[in-house]
Amino acid sequence: MKILRLELQAKDLRAQADFYSNVLELPVTLATEILEVRAGETILTFVNAAPDFDGAYHFAFNIPANQLLAAKAWIASRVPLLCDENGRDDFDSSNWNSHSVYFKDAAGNVLEFIARRELKNPVEGEFDSRHIMNVSEIGLPSEDVIGLADELCATLGLSVFHQEPYESFTPVGDDNGLFILPVKDRIWYPKSGVPAELLPIEAIVETNGRQWELRGVPYEIIFQSPSTL
């Protein structure tokens, strides 16, 4: 699965523009009501949130398989890394065959750089923003995790990723793109202090030669078109 476009809400677009332009060094375009960020192959946008908006998202960026330690040094010089209860600030998953670091943006969203060894996409040289390849995960909290996972798999032709479905946490998709399904109020990993809330999103994804839109809360899945990519 590929996440082609992702639209999220934020209260302070100017602060977000400063973070994505000056910290992550990604191309940004800021207008009155919308911020557009070019994150590799994904268009990431933020729109003005309502005054009563309260919460934060989780999403991840794929980086080259051999660049995690270089990416860690690069981002740690700019923002604090998130740690677990043991003080670790990078995380190697044998189950996912991946290596990650976590940090927050200006809106308090929990971001992740993840190097997925299965993609076999090493690059040479020092890490910089050009190595941010795409948005590869978006969190979709739910009060019925298995029901949502079943719907996504059946409608989009996806599979649960590297585990059995669990009521508290189930990922759906593949190394290129994943929906991360935690139960509502579960704290985003690692020890972020951020609960998984039911927040509105809009996403355009490509899977099995088709494009789909996923939007709103509760999430609505809409067929768009055969892929032209």
C-alpha positions as CSV (number, residue, x, y, z in Angstrom):
1,M,0.0,0.0,0.0
2,K,1.1,3.5,-0.7
3,I,-0.1,6.6,1.2
4,L,-0.3,9.2,-1.6
5,R,-1.9,12.0,0.3
6,L,-2.6,12.6,4.0
7,E,-4.6,15.4,5.5
8,L,-4.6,16.1,9.2
9,Q,-5.8,18.9,11.5
10,A,-3.6,21.4,13.5
11,K,-4.4,24.5,15.5
12,D,-1.3,26.5,14.5
13,L,-0.4,26.1,10.9
14,R,2.5,28.6,11.1
15,A,4.2,26.7,13.9
16,Q,3.8,23.5,11.8
17,A,5.2,25.2,8.8
18,D,8.2,26.3,10.8
19,F,8.8,22.7,12.0
20,Y,8.5,21.0,8.7
21,S,10.5,23.6,6.8
22,N,13.3,24.4,9.3
23,V,13.5,21.2,11.4
24,L,12.7,18.5,8.9
25,E,13.8,20.7,5.9
26,L,11.0,19.6,3.7
27,P,9.4,21.7,1.0
28,V,6.3,23.5,2.4
29,T,3.6,25.8,1.0
30,L,1.6,27.8,3.6
31,A,-1.7,29.4,2.8
32,T,-4.4,30.9,5.0
33,E,-6.3,27.7,5.7
34,I,-3.8,24.9,4.7
35,L,-0.2,23.8,4.9
36,E,1.2,21.5,2.3
37,V,4.4,19.5,3.0
38,R,6.1,17.4,0.4
39,A,7.4,14.3,2.2
40,G,9.1,12.2,-0.5
41,E,6.3,10.5,-2.4
42,T,3.5,11.7,-0.1
43,I,1.8,15.0,0.0
44,L,1.2,15.7,3.7
45,T,-1.3,18.6,4.5
46,F,-2.5,20.2,7.6
47,V,-5.7,22.2,7.8
48,N,-7.0,24.6,10.4
49,A,-8.5,22.7,13.3
50,A,-11.7,23.8,15.1
51,P,-11.2,25.7,18.4
52,D,-12.2,22.6,20.4
53,F,-9.8,20.3,18.6
54,D,-7.8,18.3,21.2
55,G,-5.5,15.5,20.4
56,A,-2.5,14.4,18.4
57,Y,-1.9,11.9,15.5
58,H,0.8,9.3,15.0
59,F,2.4,8.8,11.6
60,A,5.7,7.5,10.3
61,F,8.2,8.3,7.5
62,N,10.1,5.5,5.7
63,I,13.8,6.2,5.4
64,P,16.5,4.0,3.7
65,A,17.2,0.7,5.4
66,N,20.8,1.6,6.3
67,Q,20.2,5.1,7.5
68,L,18.6,4.8,10.9
69,L,21.6,5.7,13.1
70,A,22.5,8.6,10.7
71,A,18.9,9.8,10.8
72,K,18.9,9.5,14.6
73,A,21.9,11.7,14.9
74,W,20.4,14.2,12.4
75,I,17.0,14.5,14.1
76,A,18.3,14.4,17.7
77,S,20.4,17.5,17.0
78,R,17.1,19.3,16.2
79,V,14.4,17.9,18.5
80,P,14.3,15.7,21.6
81,L,13.8,12.0,20.9
82,L,11.1,10.0,22.7
83,C,12.3,7.3,25.1
84,D,10.7,4.3,26.6
85,E,10.5,3.6,30.4
86,N,14.1,2.2,30.3
87,G,15.5,5.3,28.6
88,R,16.0,3.8,25.2
89,D,15.6,6.2,22.3
90,D,15.9,3.8,19.3
91,F,14.0,0.6,18.8
92,D,14.9,-2.4,16.8
93,S,12.0,-4.8,16.0
94,S,12.9,-8.3,15.0
95,N,9.2,-9.1,14.1
96,W,9.0,-6.2,11.7
97,N,12.7,-6.3,10.7
98,S,12.9,-2.6,11.2
99,H,14.6,0.1,13.3
100,S,12.9,3.3,14.5
101,V,13.2,6.6,16.4
102,Y,10.3,8.8,17.6
103,F,9.9,12.5,18.1
104,K,7.1,15.1,18.2
105,D,6.3,17.9,15.8
106,A,5.1,21.4,16.8
107,A,1.5,20.2,17.3
108,G,2.5,17.3,19.5
109,N,2.0,14.7,16.9
110,V,4.1,11.5,17.4
111,L,6.4,11.1,14.4
112,E,8.6,8.2,13.5
113,F,11.6,7.6,11.3
114,I,11.5,3.9,10.4
115,A,14.1,2.0,8.4
116,R,12.6,-1.2,7.0
117,R,15.2,-3.8,6.1
118,E,12.7,-5.8,3.9
119,L,12.6,-2.9,1.4
120,K,16.4,-3.4,0.7
121,N,16.8,0.3,-0.3
122,P,20.2,1.4,1.1
123,V,21.7,4.7,0.0
124,E,25.2,6.1,0.4
125,G,26.2,9.3,2.1
126,E,25.0,11.3,5.1
127,F,21.4,11.5,6.0
128,D,19.3,14.6,5.1
129,S,15.7,15.4,4.3
130,R,16.1,14.0,0.8
131,H,16.1,10.5,2.4
132,I,12.6,11.0,3.9
133,M,10.9,8.7,1.4
134,N,7.2,8.8,2.1
135,V,4.6,8.7,4.9
136,S,4.4,4.9,5.6
137,E,2.1,4.8,8.6
138,I,-1.0,6.6,9.9
139,G,-2.6,5.8,13.1
140,L,-6.4,5.0,13.1
141,P,-7.5,4.6,16.7
142,S,-10.8,2.7,17.1
143,E,-13.2,1.3,19.7
144,D,-13.4,-1.9,17.6
145,V,-9.9,-2.6,16.4
146,I,-10.6,-6.1,15.0
147,G,-13.8,-4.9,13.2
148,L,-11.9,-2.0,11.6
149,A,-9.1,-4.3,10.6
150,D,-11.5,-6.7,9.0
151,E,-13.2,-3.9,7.1
152,L,-9.9,-2.5,5.8
153,C,-8.6,-5.9,4.8
154,A,-11.9,-6.9,3.0
155,T,-12.4,-3.6,1.2
156,L,-8.9,-2.7,0.2
157,G,-7.5,-6.2,-0.2
158,L,-4.9,-5.8,2.6
159,S,-3.6,-8.1,5.3
160,V,-2.8,-7.9,8.9
161,F,0.9,-7.2,9.2
162,H,3.3,-9.6,10.9
163,Q,1.0,-10.7,13.7
164,E,-2.5,-12.0,14.6
165,P,-5.3,-9.4,15.0
166,Y,-5.5,-8.1,18.6
167,E,-8.2,-6.0,20.2
168,S,-5.6,-3.5,21.6
169,F,-3.4,-3.1,18.5
170,T,-3.4,-4.4,15.0
171,P,-1.4,-3.1,12.0
172,V,-2.8,-3.5,8.4
173,G,-0.9,-3.2,5.2
174,D,2.7,-3.7,4.2
175,D,6.2,-2.2,4.5
176,N,5.4,0.6,2.1
177,G,2.2,1.7,3.9
178,L,0.4,0.7,7.1
179,F,-2.7,1.6,8.9
180,I,-1.8,1.4,12.6
181,L,-4.9,0.4,14.6
182,P,-4.7,0.9,18.4
183,V,-7.7,0.8,20.8
184,K,-8.9,4.3,21.7
185,D,-6.9,5.9,24.6
186,R,-3.9,3.5,24.2
187,I,-0.7,5.6,24.7
188,W,1.3,6.0,21.5
189,Y,4.6,4.1,21.6
190,P,7.1,4.7,23.1
191,K,6.3,6.5,26.3
192,S,4.9,9.5,24.5
193,G,2.2,10.5,26.9
194,V,-0.1,10.9,23.9
195,P,-3.3,8.9,23.9
196,A,-4.7,7.5,20.7
197,E,-7.8,9.6,20.0
198,L,-10.5,9.4,17.4
199,L,-9.4,12.3,15.2
200,P,-10.6,13.2,11.7
201,I,-8.3,12.4,8.8
202,E,-8.4,12.3,5.0
203,A,-6.1,9.9,3.2
204,I,-5.6,8.8,-0.4
205,V,-4.0,5.4,-0.7
206,E,-3.1,3.1,-3.5
207,T,-3.5,-0.6,-3.2
208,N,-3.8,-3.4,-5.7
209,G,-3.9,-1.0,-8.6
210,R,-6.7,1.1,-7.2
211,Q,-7.0,4.4,-5.3
212,W,-9.2,4.8,-2.3
213,E,-10.1,7.7,0.0
214,L,-10.4,7.2,3.7
215,R,-11.9,10.1,5.7
216,G,-13.6,11.3,8.7
217,V,-14.5,9.7,12.1
218,P,-16.0,7.2,12.0
219,Y,-13.8,6.3,9.0
220,E,-15.4,6.1,5.7
221,I,-13.8,4.2,2.8
222,I,-14.5,5.5,-0.7
223,F,-13.4,4.0,-4.0
224,Q,-11.7,6.7,-6.2
225,S,-10.4,5.2,-9.4
226,P,-8.0,2.6,-10.9
227,S,-4.5,3.8,-10.3
228,T,-3.0,6.0,-13.0
229,L,0.5,5.8,-11.5
